[in-house]
Amino acid sequence: MKILTQEHPLFWHYVRFLQSSSGYHSAQYSELNYKYYIQRPLDNGSSASPASFVIIRNEVPVLAFIGAIMTNPEGRRELSFGELPCTVIEGGVEPSNKEIGEFIVKINSLECDAVRIYDYISMGHFSFYTREVISNREGGYEILEYPLVPLEKDGSILFSKIRKSYKSLLNWGERELVVKKINGKNVKWKHFEDFMRMHIDVSGRQTRSEETWKLQYEMVQKEEAFLLIGSLNSKAISYGFFPYNFKSCYYGNSVSLREYFDKPIFHRLLWEAILYAKELGCEYFDISPMSYDDEKLSDIAKFKTGFGADIHLVARVTGSGTRDRV
């Protein structure tokens, strides 16, 4: 048995192997996404220390922890994945008690004040680390609904499962909108400059740094994401960004011009993204966890469920840190 950290040149290769051999795990946990999701906290004065590692048995990865120690300007240290919770990936090989013990020792050596985890319940049960946090770290969890569109079905079958009221809206989008696919073969930085400018104009402020847009551009260059541009009468009015890996594609972010908010623009873009993800060979389209915490988020959740998704469950886990345990 050996432990390899994130700095090892084969680290992300082993992570991809585990992702391919486990149940569902979000494509958000990748090398470029690590840079992306820590960037906004860095822009706000936090610092990040890589904390990811993988346990190897006979050259086969068994377990991986994906996360970082994020230290805010006040000195509070949190184990997370920047803006996202951290996660544990278990593959098809059952970890031994010794490997689980070494994993927990390694985690406990990371001094932090709090931990946030996504447990995708990918093996049909909570991961051992979730159980550790709940049992020994004053942990708690919230079960979220996670809509996944299964892409192995034919496009006509996928369309038949879309909410009935959406179909006329999609037909409008088919008639009125021209959707351009931007991938690694045709992407230019100007696409993201225009996306960024529209986002700033619609938001009324710059919500994140140019560096995050450059990272999104790099994801498309390296064929780890694609961009969709919706145009009406030859004018770009909407953008949608969708990262993916060999297993799944997910909705990243989007923007549409305010004067077209009364039009079903994003219905068409999201449907095009689902079909393109299927064309790319993805098994799932991930519309991200749903929250009903307030009216706006509840409306977004209802929108997400209209695209024929199956509901997967994911646990959002929080617990106390390890600083007092070292």
C-alpha positions as CSV (number, residue, x, y, z in Angstrom):
1,M,0.0,0.0,0.0
2,K,1.2,3.5,-0.8
3,I,-0.3,7.0,-0.6
4,L,0.2,9.5,-3.5
5,T,-0.6,13.2,-3.1
6,Q,-2.0,15.6,-5.6
7,E,1.5,16.7,-6.7
8,H,2.3,13.2,-8.1
9,P,2.2,13.2,-11.9
10,L,-0.2,10.2,-12.0
11,F,-2.6,11.4,-9.3
12,W,-5.4,12.6,-11.6
13,H,-5.0,9.5,-13.8
14,Y,-5.7,7.4,-10.7
15,V,-8.7,9.6,-9.8
16,R,-10.2,9.1,-13.3
17,F,-9.7,5.4,-12.9
18,L,-11.6,5.4,-9.6
19,Q,-14.4,7.6,-11.1
20,S,-14.8,5.1,-14.0
21,S,-15.0,2.1,-11.7
22,S,-17.3,3.6,-9.0
23,G,-21.0,4.5,-9.2
24,Y,-21.9,8.1,-10.1
25,H,-19.4,10.8,-9.3
26,S,-19.6,14.4,-10.5
27,A,-17.2,15.5,-13.2
28,Q,-16.6,18.6,-11.1
29,Y,-13.8,16.8,-9.3
30,S,-10.9,17.2,-11.8
31,E,-7.6,18.9,-12.1
32,L,-8.8,22.0,-13.9
33,N,-11.9,22.3,-11.7
34,Y,-9.6,22.3,-8.7
35,K,-8.0,25.4,-10.0
36,Y,-11.4,26.9,-10.9
37,Y,-13.2,26.2,-7.6
38,I,-10.4,27.6,-5.5
39,Q,-10.0,30.7,-7.6
40,R,-12.9,32.8,-6.3
41,P,-11.9,32.2,-2.6
42,L,-8.3,33.2,-3.6
43,D,-9.7,36.4,-5.2
44,N,-11.5,37.2,-1.9
45,G,-8.3,36.9,0.1
46,S,-8.3,33.2,1.1
47,S,-5.4,30.8,0.6
48,A,-5.5,27.2,-0.6
49,S,-3.3,24.3,0.2
50,P,-3.8,21.1,-1.8
51,A,-4.9,18.2,0.4
52,S,-5.9,15.5,-2.1
53,F,-4.4,12.0,-2.0
54,V,-5.1,8.5,-3.3
55,I,-4.4,5.1,-1.7
56,I,-2.8,2.6,-4.0
57,R,-2.7,-1.2,-3.6
58,N,-0.6,-3.2,-6.1
59,E,-0.6,-0.2,-8.5
60,V,-4.5,-0.1,-8.4
61,P,-6.2,2.9,-6.8
62,V,-8.6,2.0,-4.0
63,L,-9.6,5.3,-2.3
64,A,-9.2,9.0,-3.1
65,F,-9.8,12.1,-1.1
66,I,-10.3,15.2,-3.3
67,G,-10.1,18.5,-1.4
68,A,-8.0,21.4,-0.2
69,I,-7.4,23.3,3.1
70,M,-9.0,26.8,2.5
71,T,-7.9,29.4,5.0
72,N,-10.0,32.6,5.0
73,P,-8.6,36.1,5.9
74,E,-9.6,35.6,9.5
75,G,-7.5,32.4,9.7
76,R,-10.3,29.8,9.8
77,R,-9.2,26.6,8.0
78,E,-11.8,24.6,6.2
79,L,-11.4,21.2,4.4
80,S,-13.4,21.7,1.2
81,F,-12.9,21.9,-2.6
82,G,-12.9,25.7,-2.6
83,E,-16.5,26.8,-3.5
84,L,-17.6,23.1,-3.4
85,P,-17.5,20.5,-0.6
86,C,-14.6,18.0,-0.8
87,T,-15.4,14.4,-1.6
88,V,-14.2,10.8,-1.2
89,I,-14.1,8.4,-4.2
90,E,-14.4,4.6,-3.6
91,G,-13.7,2.4,-6.6
92,G,-14.7,-1.1,-7.4
93,V,-12.1,-2.6,-5.0
94,E,-13.2,-3.0,-1.4
95,P,-10.8,-1.1,0.9
96,S,-9.3,-3.1,3.7
97,N,-9.5,-2.0,7.4
98,K,-5.9,-1.0,7.2
99,E,-6.4,1.2,4.2
100,I,-9.4,2.8,5.8
101,G,-7.4,3.4,9.0
102,E,-4.5,5.0,7.0
103,F,-7.0,7.1,5.2
104,I,-8.4,8.5,8.4
105,V,-4.9,9.0,9.9
106,K,-4.0,11.0,6.8
107,I,-7.2,13.1,7.0
108,N,-6.6,13.7,10.7
109,S,-3.1,15.1,9.9
110,L,-4.7,17.9,8.0
111,E,-5.3,20.7,10.5
112,C,-8.6,22.4,9.9
113,D,-11.5,23.9,11.9
114,A,-14.4,22.5,9.8
115,V,-15.1,20.1,6.9
116,R,-17.6,20.1,4.1
117,I,-18.3,16.9,2.1
118,Y,-20.4,15.8,-0.8
119,D,-21.2,12.1,-0.5
120,Y,-22.6,10.8,-3.7
121,I,-23.7,7.5,-2.1
122,S,-22.2,6.0,-5.2
123,M,-21.8,2.5,-3.7
124,G,-25.3,2.5,-2.3
125,H,-24.3,3.6,1.2
126,F,-22.6,6.5,3.0
127,S,-18.8,6.4,2.6
128,F,-16.8,5.3,5.7
129,Y,-15.5,8.9,5.9
130,T,-19.0,10.3,6.1
131,R,-19.8,7.9,8.9
132,E,-16.6,9.0,10.6
133,V,-17.5,12.7,10.4
134,I,-21.1,12.0,11.6
135,S,-20.0,9.8,14.5
136,N,-16.8,11.5,15.7
137,R,-16.9,15.1,14.5
138,E,-20.2,16.4,15.6
139,G,-21.3,15.9,12.0
140,G,-24.6,16.4,10.4
141,Y,-26.0,15.9,6.9
142,E,-28.7,17.0,4.5
143,I,-30.0,14.8,1.7
144,L,-30.3,16.6,-1.6
145,E,-32.2,15.6,-4.7
146,Y,-29.7,15.3,-7.6
147,P,-31.3,15.1,-11.0
148,L,-29.4,13.0,-13.6
149,V,-30.6,12.5,-17.1
150,P,-29.6,9.0,-18.3
151,L,-28.1,9.4,-21.8
152,E,-28.0,5.8,-22.9
153,K,-31.6,6.2,-24.3
154,D,-32.4,7.3,-27.8
155,G,-32.9,11.1,-28.3
156,S,-36.6,10.6,-29.1
157,I,-37.1,8.7,-25.8
158,L,-35.3,11.4,-23.9
159,F,-37.6,14.0,-25.5
160,S,-40.7,12.0,-24.6
161,K,-39.7,12.3,-20.9
162,I,-39.5,16.1,-20.9
163,R,-42.3,17.9,-19.1
164,K,-45.2,18.4,-21.5
165,S,-45.4,22.1,-21.0
166,Y,-41.7,22.4,-22.0
167,K,-42.1,20.9,-25.4
168,S,-43.8,23.9,-27.0
169,L,-41.1,26.1,-25.5
170,L,-38.4,23.9,-27.0
171,N,-40.2,24.0,-30.3
172,W,-40.1,27.8,-30.1
173,G,-36.4,27.7,-29.5
174,E,-35.9,25.3,-32.4
175,R,-37.7,27.8,-34.7
176,E,-36.2,31.0,-33.4
177,L,-32.8,30.4,-32.0
178,V,-29.5,29.4,-33.7
179,V,-27.3,27.5,-31.3
180,K,-23.6,27.3,-32.0
181,K,-21.4,24.7,-30.4
182,I,-18.0,25.8,-29.2
183,N,-15.5,23.0,-28.5
184,G,-11.7,22.5,-28.5
185,K,-11.6,22.7,-32.3
186,N,-13.2,26.1,-32.8
187,V,-12.9,28.0,-29.4
188,K,-11.4,31.4,-29.3
189,W,-10.7,33.6,-26.2
190,K,-13.2,36.2,-27.7
191,H,-16.0,33.8,-27.1
192,F,-15.3,33.9,-23.4
193,E,-14.6,37.7,-23.4
194,D,-18.1,38.2,-24.9
195,F,-19.6,35.7,-22.4
196,M,-17.8,37.5,-19.5
197,R,-19.0,41.0,-20.7
198,M,-22.6,39.9,-21.0
199,H,-22.4,38.3,-17.5
200,I,-21.1,41.6,-16.1
201,D,-23.7,43.7,-17.9
202,V,-26.6,41.4,-16.8
203,S,-25.3,41.1,-13.2
204,G,-24.5,44.8,-12.9
205,R,-21.1,44.0,-11.5
206,Q,-18.2,41.6,-12.0
207,T,-19.0,38.6,-9.8
208,R,-15.7,36.8,-10.4
209,S,-12.3,37.5,-11.7
210,E,-11.1,37.2,-15.3
211,E,-8.9,34.3,-14.2
212,T,-11.9,32.1,-13.7
213,W,-13.1,32.8,-17.2
214,K,-9.6,31.9,-18.5
215,L,-9.8,28.6,-16.7
216,Q,-13.2,27.9,-18.4
217,Y,-11.6,28.8,-21.7
218,E,-8.8,26.3,-20.9
219,M,-11.3,23.6,-20.1
220,V,-12.9,24.0,-23.6
221,Q,-9.4,24.1,-25.2
222,K,-8.6,20.8,-23.5
223,E,-12.0,19.3,-24.4
224,E,-13.1,19.1,-20.8
225,A,-16.0,21.5,-21.5
226,F,-18.1,23.0,-24.3
227,L,-19.8,26.4,-24.7
228,L,-23.2,26.9,-26.3
229,I,-24.1,30.3,-27.8
230,G,-27.8,31.1,-28.6
231,S,-28.4,33.8,-31.2
232,L,-31.6,35.5,-32.2
233,N,-31.7,37.4,-35.5
234,S,-27.8,37.0,-35.7
235,K,-27.4,38.5,-32.2
236,A,-25.9,36.5,-29.4
237,I,-28.4,36.6,-26.5
238,S,-27.4,33.6,-24.3
239,Y,-24.4,31.6,-23.3
240,G,-24.2,28.3,-21.5
241,F,-21.0,26.5,-20.2
242,F,-21.0,22.8,-19.7
243,P,-17.9,20.8,-18.4
244,Y,-17.8,17.1,-18.9
245,N,-15.6,13.9,-18.5
246,F,-15.8,10.4,-19.9
247,K,-18.9,9.7,-17.7
248,S,-21.0,12.8,-17.2
249,C,-21.6,16.4,-18.3
250,Y,-22.9,19.0,-16.0
251,Y,-24.4,22.5,-16.1
252,G,-21.7,25.0,-15.2
253,N,-23.0,28.5,-15.6
254,S,-25.0,30.6,-18.1
255,V,-26.3,34.1,-18.9
256,S,-29.0,35.6,-21.1
257,L,-29.8,39.2,-21.9
258,R,-32.4,40.6,-19.6
259,E,-34.7,41.9,-22.4
260,Y,-35.2,38.2,-23.4
261,F,-36.0,36.9,-19.9
262,D,-39.6,36.4,-21.0
263,K,-38.5,34.0,-23.8
264,P,-37.7,30.3,-23.2
265,I,-34.1,30.7,-24.3
266,F,-32.4,28.5,-21.8
267,H,-34.8,25.6,-22.3
268,R,-33.3,25.2,-25.8
269,L,-29.7,25.6,-24.7
270,L,-30.1,23.0,-21.9
271,W,-31.7,20.6,-24.3
272,E,-29.0,21.1,-26.9
273,A,-26.4,20.5,-24.1
274,I,-28.1,17.2,-23.1
275,L,-28.0,16.0,-26.7
276,Y,-24.4,17.1,-27.3
277,A,-23.3,15.4,-24.1
278,K,-24.9,12.2,-25.4
279,E,-23.0,12.7,-28.7
280,L,-19.8,13.0,-26.7
281,G,-20.3,9.6,-25.1
282,C,-21.4,10.8,-21.6
283,E,-23.6,8.4,-19.6
284,Y,-25.3,11.1,-17.6
285,F,-26.2,14.7,-17.8
286,D,-25.9,16.2,-14.3
287,I,-28.2,19.2,-13.6
288,S,-26.7,19.7,-10.1
289,P,-28.2,19.3,-6.6
290,M,-31.6,20.9,-6.0
291,S,-32.3,23.2,-3.1
292,Y,-35.6,24.4,-1.8
293,D,-34.1,26.8,0.7
294,D,-36.0,29.8,-0.7
295,E,-38.5,30.7,-3.4
296,K,-36.0,31.4,-6.1
297,L,-34.0,28.2,-5.5
298,S,-37.3,26.3,-5.4
299,D,-38.3,27.7,-8.8
300,I,-34.9,26.6,-10.2
301,A,-35.3,23.1,-8.7
302,K,-38.7,22.8,-10.4
303,F,-37.2,23.9,-13.7
304,K,-34.5,21.3,-13.4
305,T,-36.9,18.4,-12.9
306,G,-38.7,19.1,-16.2
307,F,-36.0,17.5,-18.4
308,G,-36.7,13.9,-17.8
309,A,-34.1,13.4,-15.1
310,D,-34.0,10.5,-12.6
311,I,-33.5,11.6,-9.0
312,H,-30.3,10.5,-7.4
313,L,-29.6,11.3,-3.8
314,V,-26.5,13.0,-2.5
315,A,-25.6,13.9,1.1
316,R,-24.2,17.3,2.0
317,V,-22.2,16.6,5.1
318,T,-20.6,19.1,7.6
319,G,-18.5,18.4,10.6
320,S,-16.0,19.9,13.0
321,G,-12.3,19.9,12.0
322,T,-9.2,18.1,12.9
323,R,-7.1,20.9,14.4
324,D,-7.8,19.8,18.0
325,R,-7.2,16.2,17.2
326,V,-3.6,16.3,15.9
